[in-house]
């Protein structure tokens, strides 16, 4: 499965179980140009609008490639897949999609 995100393809071999959804980790401690951010600045640029990278077989709402809004109060699991950091949430923590 190839996923289009930020103008490059991500080959994710991981398939979540049940109604779990894999999303990119919105927290950044460093910019793309290499500038290290303090905690306050990093928190101010965090977003809850993300693209679905993988979805479990019981997900009826979110599909791979769709842009979703995550409940800002949602608790997410931080997971490492293919040496990159992502978050996993249950589908019921999604507020909507585009």
Order of alpha helices (4+ residues) and beta strands (2+ residues): beta-beta-beta-alpha-beta-beta-beta-beta-beta
